[in-house]
Amino acid sequence: MTQTPGGLWRHRGFVRLWSAQAVSVFGAQVTELALPLAAVAVLRATPFQVGLLVAVQYLPFLLIGLPAGAWVDRLRRRPVMILADLVRFAVLLAVPLASLCGALRLWLLYPVAFVIGVMTVFFDLAAQSFLPALVGEDRLVEGNTKLQIAQTAGQLAGPSAGGFLVQLVSAPLAILANSLGYALSGLFLLSVRAHEEQPVRSADAPGLLAEVRDGLRYVFRHPLLRPIALSAGIGNLFGLFGMVQAILVLYAVRDLGLSPAGLGAALAVANAGMLAGSFANGRLVRRHGVGPVIAGATFVMGFAILLLPLASKATALPVLVTTMALSGACAAVFNVNQVSLRQSVTPAPMRGRMTATLRFVVWGVIPVGTFLGGLLAGPLGLRGVLWLAGAGSVLAGLPLLSSAVRALRVIPQAAPAGRPDPQEAVHA
């Protein structure tokens, strides 16, 4: 693929993909705050019910994540992303409509969260497999870095907008912003022009289960992908997406006394750390190497979470901002490098299944973590759960220390399109 003069900002297809990502993340951030706030403030949900609500949204990664990867590898990726956006747009409309009709109940939020999760599985798998086809193998780090900035832009604006919208018009109506965001994201993707061939299946091609096994085998035999999967899985079980996510809104609002607007503003300011991490990543990798940077980001993110249970009402805002800023910067650095590494060492026909396997492990543990966070809030208290979450998050760095990732200086060359060999990919 020929390179576009001036970098990817002059690549029309990439800019439209970037815009779709930013708009979609913005809406998702609004709902990520508004949905549990609707359960807590409007429907008086308990900690267990809030944890269960968050768990339901991530449950599809555990239930259908593996076969979804095989399905995505059989399809063009852009139509899958567009359909996922349109379905999410339609389903989220149910919440504000039910609220306007006086029919909003807690039970309604669960199927909405589940369908959103199903569509997110397909969108994310297709998006990560679509980027190499759109920009070329030699621009994966640049593309992933810029997409991380798009995600950060949405995360910067989303929480504050969500908090103020909840304050002004209620949580159900704030969810309308996410619905419209998915619609706009779909329109951006419709305008992307990229040559994407329909995958061809021969008569003797393996069945769905065999393809799923191939993806699992490739990831867990790969000396770079296996430790990344284990580390990220442990981090998501205990960290910001798992145990912490289940109780963070309750902890901030009930224990620390933050208002919805204050919580949204704190998260928005804190997410600036992701932007800083995205911009600093290149310099960090050049100085320390990609493997040490991935491992270091994981440990710092774990120690940052240990600050949360130290907060009081007087220190709530600075502690929350510091924790989330450090976590955001480390998450940006970790994600840019590990996603680029995964894409580079995996042949194109295997990328959907590789991503599905990673998501099955990394995102599949999230409903387990959120469920446990809500369940343990009773016997341990909210602060007790946060101490446990912080300790577990620190342990997430251990699989990287004893692996080939730690010594990796640069991302290996792109894997060949033939039969994948994990050992050859590492030494390429």
C-alpha positions as CSV (number, residue, x, y, z in Angstrom):
1,M,0.0,0.0,0.0
2,T,1.3,3.4,-0.9
3,Q,1.7,5.9,1.9
4,T,-0.3,9.0,1.9
5,P,1.9,12.2,1.9
6,G,1.6,14.0,5.2
7,G,0.7,11.0,7.3
8,L,-2.7,9.4,8.1
9,W,-4.3,12.8,8.8
10,R,-4.5,13.1,5.0
11,H,-5.9,9.6,4.5
12,R,-9.6,10.3,4.0
13,G,-10.7,6.8,5.0
14,F,-8.7,6.8,8.2
15,V,-9.9,10.3,9.2
16,R,-13.5,9.1,8.8
17,L,-12.7,6.0,10.8
18,W,-11.1,8.2,13.4
19,S,-14.2,10.5,13.6
20,A,-16.5,7.5,14.0
21,Q,-14.3,6.2,16.8
22,A,-14.3,9.6,18.6
23,V,-18.1,10.1,18.3
24,S,-18.8,6.5,19.3
25,V,-16.6,6.7,22.4
26,F,-18.1,10.0,23.4
27,G,-21.5,8.6,23.4
28,A,-20.4,5.4,25.2
29,Q,-18.7,7.5,27.9
30,V,-22.0,9.4,28.5
31,T,-23.9,6.1,28.9
32,E,-21.2,4.5,31.0
33,L,-21.8,7.1,33.6
34,A,-25.6,7.7,32.9
35,L,-26.7,4.0,33.0
36,P,-25.5,3.2,36.5
37,L,-26.6,6.7,37.7
38,A,-30.1,5.9,36.3
39,A,-30.1,2.7,38.3
40,V,-28.8,4.5,41.5
41,A,-30.5,7.8,41.4
42,V,-33.7,7.1,39.6
43,L,-34.4,3.5,40.4
44,R,-32.7,3.2,43.8
45,A,-30.6,0.2,42.8
46,T,-28.4,-1.6,45.4
47,P,-24.6,-2.2,45.0
48,F,-25.3,-5.8,43.9
49,Q,-27.8,-4.6,41.3
50,V,-25.4,-2.0,39.9
51,G,-22.6,-4.5,39.7
52,L,-24.9,-6.9,37.9
53,L,-25.9,-4.2,35.4
54,V,-22.3,-3.6,34.5
55,A,-21.6,-7.3,34.4
56,V,-24.5,-7.9,31.9
57,Q,-23.0,-5.4,29.4
58,Y,-19.7,-7.3,29.3
59,L,-21.2,-10.8,29.5
60,P,-21.4,-11.2,25.7
61,F,-17.6,-11.1,25.5
62,L,-17.7,-14.3,27.6
63,L,-20.6,-15.9,25.9
64,I,-20.1,-15.2,22.2
65,G,-16.6,-13.7,22.0
66,L,-14.9,-16.7,20.5
67,P,-17.4,-17.7,17.7
68,A,-17.9,-14.0,16.9
69,G,-14.2,-13.8,15.9
70,A,-14.6,-16.7,13.5
71,W,-17.7,-15.1,12.0
72,V,-15.9,-11.7,11.6
73,D,-13.1,-13.5,9.7
74,R,-15.7,-14.7,7.2
75,L,-17.1,-11.3,6.5
76,R,-16.2,-7.8,5.3
77,R,-15.4,-5.8,8.4
78,R,-16.9,-2.4,7.6
79,P,-20.5,-3.6,7.1
80,V,-20.3,-5.4,10.4
81,M,-19.2,-2.2,12.1
82,I,-22.0,-0.2,10.5
83,L,-24.7,-2.7,11.4
84,A,-23.5,-2.8,15.0
85,D,-23.7,1.0,15.3
86,L,-27.3,1.1,13.9
87,V,-28.4,-1.6,16.3
88,R,-26.9,0.2,19.3
89,F,-28.5,3.4,18.2
90,A,-32.0,1.7,18.0
91,V,-31.7,-0.2,21.3
92,L,-30.5,2.7,23.4
93,L,-33.5,4.7,22.4
94,A,-35.6,2.4,24.5
95,V,-34.3,3.9,27.8
96,P,-35.3,7.6,27.2
97,L,-38.6,6.5,25.5
98,A,-39.5,4.4,28.5
99,S,-38.6,7.2,30.8
100,L,-40.8,9.7,28.9
101,C,-43.7,7.2,29.1
102,G,-43.2,6.6,32.8
103,A,-42.4,2.9,32.2
104,L,-38.7,2.9,33.0
105,R,-37.9,-0.1,35.3
106,L,-34.7,-1.6,36.5
107,W,-35.3,-4.8,34.6
108,L,-35.4,-3.0,31.3
109,L,-31.8,-1.8,31.7
110,Y,-30.5,-5.4,31.7
111,P,-31.6,-6.5,28.2
112,V,-30.5,-3.1,26.9
113,A,-27.1,-3.5,28.4
114,F,-26.8,-7.0,27.1
115,V,-27.7,-6.1,23.4
116,I,-25.3,-3.2,23.6
117,G,-22.6,-5.6,24.7
118,V,-23.3,-8.1,21.9
119,M,-23.0,-5.3,19.2
120,T,-19.9,-4.0,20.9
121,V,-18.3,-7.5,20.6
122,F,-18.8,-7.5,16.8
123,F,-17.9,-3.8,16.3
124,D,-14.6,-4.1,18.2
125,L,-13.5,-7.3,16.6
126,A,-14.2,-5.9,13.1
127,A,-12.6,-2.6,13.8
128,Q,-9.3,-4.0,15.0
129,S,-9.2,-6.3,11.9
130,F,-10.2,-3.5,9.5
131,L,-7.4,-1.0,10.4
132,P,-4.6,-3.0,8.8
133,A,-6.6,-3.3,5.5
134,L,-7.3,0.4,5.6
135,V,-3.9,1.9,6.3
136,G,-1.4,-0.9,5.6
137,E,0.8,-3.1,7.8
138,D,3.6,-0.5,8.1
139,R,1.3,2.1,9.7
140,L,-0.2,0.1,12.5
141,V,1.5,1.9,15.3
142,E,0.7,5.3,13.8
143,G,-2.9,4.3,13.2
144,N,-3.4,2.8,16.7
145,T,-1.8,5.8,18.3
146,K,-4.1,8.2,16.5
147,L,-7.2,6.0,17.2
148,Q,-6.1,6.0,20.9
149,I,-6.2,9.8,20.7
150,A,-9.7,9.6,19.2
151,Q,-10.7,7.4,22.1
152,T,-9.2,9.8,24.5
153,A,-11.0,12.8,22.9
154,G,-14.3,11.0,23.5
155,Q,-13.3,10.1,27.0
156,L,-12.3,13.7,27.8
157,A,-15.6,15.2,26.7
158,G,-18.0,12.3,27.5
159,P,-17.9,12.0,31.3
160,S,-18.2,15.8,31.9
161,A,-21.0,16.0,29.3
162,G,-22.7,13.0,30.8
163,G,-22.4,14.3,34.4
164,F,-23.9,17.7,33.4
165,L,-26.6,16.1,31.3
166,V,-27.6,13.9,34.2
167,Q,-27.7,16.9,36.4
168,L,-29.8,19.0,33.9
169,V,-32.1,16.5,32.2
170,S,-31.9,13.2,34.1
171,A,-29.9,10.1,33.4
172,P,-32.3,8.4,31.0
173,L,-32.4,11.5,28.7
174,A,-28.6,11.8,28.9
175,I,-28.4,8.3,27.4
176,L,-30.0,9.7,24.3
177,A,-26.7,11.4,23.5
178,N,-25.0,8.0,23.2
179,S,-27.8,6.7,20.9
180,L,-27.2,9.7,18.6
181,G,-23.5,9.1,18.8
182,Y,-23.8,5.6,17.5
183,A,-26.0,6.8,14.6
184,L,-23.4,9.5,13.7
185,S,-20.6,6.9,13.9
186,G,-22.4,4.7,11.5
187,L,-22.8,7.6,9.0
188,F,-19.0,8.2,9.2
189,L,-18.3,4.6,8.5
190,L,-20.7,4.6,5.5
191,S,-18.6,7.2,3.9
192,V,-15.3,5.3,4.3
193,R,-14.0,4.0,0.9
194,A,-11.7,1.1,1.3
195,H,-11.1,-2.0,-0.8
196,E,-12.0,-4.9,1.3
197,E,-12.3,-8.3,-0.4
198,Q,-14.9,-10.8,0.7
199,P,-13.1,-13.6,2.4
200,V,-13.3,-16.8,0.3
201,R,-13.9,-20.1,1.9
202,S,-13.0,-23.3,0.2
203,A,-15.1,-26.4,0.3
204,D,-12.6,-28.1,2.7
205,A,-12.4,-25.1,5.0
206,P,-12.6,-26.0,8.7
207,G,-15.9,-25.5,10.5
208,L,-16.7,-22.9,13.1
209,L,-15.5,-24.9,16.1
210,A,-12.2,-25.8,14.4
211,E,-11.6,-22.1,13.6
212,V,-12.3,-21.2,17.2
213,R,-9.8,-23.8,18.4
214,D,-7.2,-22.5,15.9
215,G,-7.6,-19.0,17.4
216,L,-7.2,-20.3,21.0
217,R,-4.2,-22.4,20.0
218,Y,-2.5,-19.5,18.2
219,V,-2.8,-17.1,21.2
220,F,-2.0,-19.5,24.0
221,R,1.0,-21.0,22.2
222,H,2.4,-17.6,21.2
223,P,5.2,-16.4,23.6
224,L,4.2,-12.8,23.2
225,L,0.4,-13.0,23.0
226,R,0.0,-15.5,25.9
227,P,1.5,-13.2,28.6
228,I,-0.4,-10.2,27.3
229,A,-3.6,-12.1,27.5
230,L,-2.9,-13.2,31.1
231,S,-1.8,-9.8,32.2
232,A,-4.7,-7.9,30.7
233,G,-7.2,-10.5,32.0
234,I,-6.0,-10.2,35.6
235,G,-6.0,-6.4,35.3
236,N,-9.5,-6.3,34.0
237,L,-10.8,-8.7,36.6
238,F,-9.6,-6.5,39.5
239,G,-9.1,-3.1,37.9
240,L,-11.1,-0.1,36.5
241,F,-13.2,-2.3,34.2
242,G,-13.9,-5.0,36.7
243,M,-14.2,-4.8,40.5
244,V,-13.6,-1.0,40.6
245,Q,-16.2,-0.2,37.9
246,A,-18.9,-2.1,39.8
247,I,-18.7,0.2,42.8
248,L,-16.9,3.4,41.6
249,V,-20.1,5.4,41.1
250,L,-21.6,4.3,44.4
251,Y,-18.3,5.0,46.2
252,A,-17.9,8.5,44.7
253,V,-21.6,9.6,45.1
254,R,-22.5,7.9,48.5
255,D,-19.2,7.6,50.4
256,L,-17.3,10.6,49.0
257,G,-20.3,12.9,48.5
258,L,-19.6,13.9,44.8
259,S,-22.5,15.1,42.7
260,P,-23.1,13.6,39.3
261,A,-21.7,16.7,37.7
262,G,-18.6,16.7,40.0
263,L,-18.0,13.0,39.2
264,G,-18.3,13.6,35.5
265,A,-15.9,16.6,35.7
266,A,-13.4,14.6,37.7
267,L,-13.4,11.8,35.2
268,A,-13.1,14.2,32.3
269,V,-10.1,16.0,33.8
270,A,-8.6,12.6,34.8
271,N,-8.9,11.2,31.3
272,A,-6.5,13.9,30.1
273,G,-3.9,11.3,31.3
274,M,-4.9,9.1,28.4
275,L,-4.1,12.0,26.0
276,A,-0.7,12.5,27.7
277,G,0.0,8.8,27.5
278,S,-0.8,8.7,23.8
279,F,1.5,11.6,23.0
280,A,4.3,10.3,25.3
281,N,4.2,6.7,24.0
282,G,6.6,7.2,21.1
283,R,9.3,8.8,23.3
284,L,8.9,6.1,26.0
285,V,9.3,3.3,23.5
286,R,12.3,4.8,21.8
287,R,14.0,5.2,25.2
288,H,13.0,2.0,27.0
289,G,11.8,-0.4,24.4
290,V,8.3,-1.6,23.7
291,G,8.4,-4.6,26.1
292,P,9.6,-2.7,29.2
293,V,7.0,0.0,28.5
294,I,4.1,-2.5,28.3
295,A,5.2,-4.1,31.6
296,G,5.9,-0.8,33.4
297,A,2.5,0.7,32.4
298,T,0.8,-2.4,33.9
299,F,2.5,-2.1,37.3
300,V,1.9,1.7,37.6
301,M,-1.7,1.3,36.7
302,G,-2.1,-1.3,39.5
303,F,-0.4,0.9,42.1
304,A,-2.6,3.9,41.1
305,I,-5.8,2.0,42.0
306,L,-4.4,1.6,45.5
307,L,-4.9,5.3,46.0
308,L,-8.7,5.1,45.7
309,P,-9.5,3.7,49.2
310,L,-7.3,6.4,50.8
311,A,-9.8,9.1,49.7
312,S,-12.0,11.1,52.1
313,K,-14.7,13.6,51.4
314,A,-12.1,16.4,51.7
315,T,-9.6,14.7,49.3
316,A,-12.2,13.0,47.0
317,L,-11.6,15.1,43.9
318,P,-7.7,15.2,43.9
319,V,-7.4,11.5,44.7
320,L,-9.9,10.5,42.0
321,V,-8.3,12.7,39.5
322,T,-4.8,11.5,40.3
323,T,-5.8,7.8,40.2
324,M,-7.7,8.1,36.9
325,A,-5.0,10.3,35.3
326,L,-2.3,7.8,36.1
327,S,-4.4,4.9,35.1
328,G,-5.5,6.6,31.9
329,A,-1.9,7.4,30.8
330,C,-0.8,3.8,31.5
331,A,-3.8,2.3,29.7
332,A,-3.1,4.4,26.6
333,V,0.5,3.3,26.5
334,F,-0.4,-0.3,27.2
335,N,-3.1,-0.4,24.6
336,V,-1.3,1.3,21.7
337,N,1.7,-1.0,22.0
338,Q,0.0,-4.3,22.8
339,V,-2.6,-3.9,20.1
340,S,0.0,-3.0,17.5
341,L,2.1,-5.9,18.6
342,R,-0.9,-8.3,18.4
343,Q,-1.8,-7.1,14.9
344,S,1.8,-7.3,13.7
345,V,2.6,-10.9,14.7
346,T,-0.8,-12.2,13.5
347,P,-1.5,-13.1,9.8
348,A,-4.5,-11.3,8.3
349,P,-6.7,-14.4,8.0
350,M,-6.2,-15.1,11.8
351,R,-6.7,-11.5,13.2
352,G,-10.4,-11.8,13.9
353,R,-10.0,-15.0,15.8
354,M,-6.9,-13.7,17.6
355,T,-8.7,-10.6,18.7
356,A,-11.7,-12.7,19.7
357,T,-9.6,-14.9,21.8
358,L,-7.9,-12.0,23.5
359,R,-11.3,-10.3,24.1
360,F,-12.7,-13.6,25.4
361,V,-10.0,-13.6,28.1
362,V,-9.5,-9.9,28.6
363,W,-13.1,-8.7,28.4
364,G,-14.7,-12.0,29.4
365,V,-13.4,-11.6,33.0
366,I,-15.0,-8.2,33.3
367,P,-18.5,-9.5,34.2
368,V,-16.9,-11.8,36.7
369,G,-15.1,-8.9,38.3
370,T,-18.1,-6.5,38.3
371,F,-20.3,-9.3,39.8
372,L,-17.7,-10.0,42.5
373,G,-17.3,-6.3,43.2
374,G,-21.0,-5.8,43.8
375,L,-21.3,-9.1,45.7
376,L,-18.3,-8.4,48.0
377,A,-19.4,-4.8,48.7
378,G,-21.7,-6.2,51.4
379,P,-19.2,-8.2,53.6
380,L,-16.1,-6.1,52.8
381,G,-17.5,-2.6,52.3
382,L,-16.7,-0.4,49.3
383,R,-13.3,0.5,50.6
384,G,-12.5,-3.2,51.3
385,V,-13.3,-4.0,47.7
386,L,-11.1,-1.2,46.4
387,W,-8.1,-2.5,48.5
388,L,-8.6,-6.0,47.1
389,A,-8.9,-4.5,43.5
390,G,-5.7,-2.6,43.9
391,A,-3.7,-5.6,45.1
392,G,-5.0,-7.7,42.3
393,S,-4.2,-5.1,39.7
394,V,-0.6,-4.9,40.8
395,L,-0.3,-8.7,40.3
396,A,-1.4,-8.2,36.6
397,G,2.2,-7.2,35.8
398,L,3.7,-10.5,36.9
399,P,3.0,-12.6,33.7
400,L,4.9,-10.0,31.7
401,L,8.1,-10.1,33.8
402,S,8.8,-13.8,33.2
403,S,8.0,-13.7,29.4
404,A,9.5,-12.7,26.1
405,V,7.6,-9.4,26.2
406,R,9.8,-7.9,28.9
407,A,12.9,-8.1,26.6
408,L,11.2,-6.9,23.4
409,R,12.8,-3.7,22.1
410,V,10.8,-3.2,18.9
411,I,7.6,-4.6,17.4
412,P,8.4,-7.5,15.1
413,Q,7.7,-7.4,11.4
414,A,4.3,-8.2,10.2
415,A,3.4,-11.9,10.1
416,P,3.1,-13.6,6.7
417,A,-0.3,-14.3,5.3
418,G,0.3,-18.1,5.2
419,R,-0.1,-20.7,7.9
420,P,0.7,-18.9,11.2
421,D,3.6,-20.1,13.2
422,P,3.8,-18.4,16.6
423,Q,7.6,-19.0,17.0
424,E,8.4,-17.6,13.5
425,A,6.3,-14.6,14.2
426,V,8.3,-13.8,17.4
427,H,11.7,-14.1,15.7
428,A,10.7,-12.3,12.5
